[in-house]
Amino acid sequence: MNILDQIIAQKQKEVADRKELYPAKLLEKSIFFSSPTISLKKYLLRDDRVGIIAEIKRKSPSKGVINQYVSIERTSIGYMQAGASALSVLTDTEFFGGKNEDLTIARKFNYCPILRKDFTIDEYQILEAKSIGADVILLIAAALKPAQTKELAQFAKSLGLEVLLEIREEEELKHINESIDIVGVNNRNLKDFIVDIRTSEKLSSLIPKEFIKISESGISNPKTIIHLKTLGYRGFLMGEIFMQNTRPEIACANFIKEVLLLQK
């Protein structure tokens, strides 16, 4: 099995276990369940932000441990003070070292859009995302069939959540449907974790213009942001370049300052 297959197999086991431990009715009693969500689409269209979706990620299958002892409170607040448009929080434990509590902590200290970054394969996980304070869920085309994508996206919308669809191949464009809010192009191949920014270049013109599009992974140079903006990208999901520093929020602030200087 490739890495993505391993992750999905593990996720299926986790979801089955969590359904027994935390029934859906229990999730629906969360204080976040009746709370209004914050629109990532609106934040990505703001002129006073450069579109950085700053990610909190402790480790990854390709890099191993990146920042095991990150302070969720300090980093999430610092990211937003630095000028990030939104937060992305990894909640997968086995492969990325995250947990649901990370997102809940970020929610407690920030009024901003928060993406729950996980491998969503079941409606239960969408209920879970709402219950921990997420505003946006991620659906990965490579892990789903188009019919599944549509079903999960519709369910997320029924809860007031926005949906980020992640694609990497042209054939995955068929996963786009009316319940998708944002289309993300992942420059990292989830099967072997090789990164190539040309993936965003190749797919930019193929994504229907009515969808906000973002570029994910492998962005390390402010000039790349400027280049991708000329191709119509409004958001840029970045984590590793920030998280490899002891103070990720400072690295994020410095990066955004460089982007702003280039935009002048």
Secondary structure, DSSP 8 states (H G I E B T S, - for coil): --HHHHHHHHHHHHHHHHHHHS-HHHHTTSTTTTS----HHHHHT-TTS--EEEEE-SEETTTEES-TT--HHHHHHHHHHHT-SEEEEE--STTT---HHHHHHHHHH--S-EEEES---SHHHHHHHHHTT-SEEEEEGGGS-HHHHHHHHHHHHHTT-EEEEEE-SGGGGGG--TT--EEEEESB-TTT--B-THHHHHHGGGS-TTSEEEEES----HHHHHHHHHTT--EEEE-HHHHTSSSHHHHHHHHHHHHHHHH-
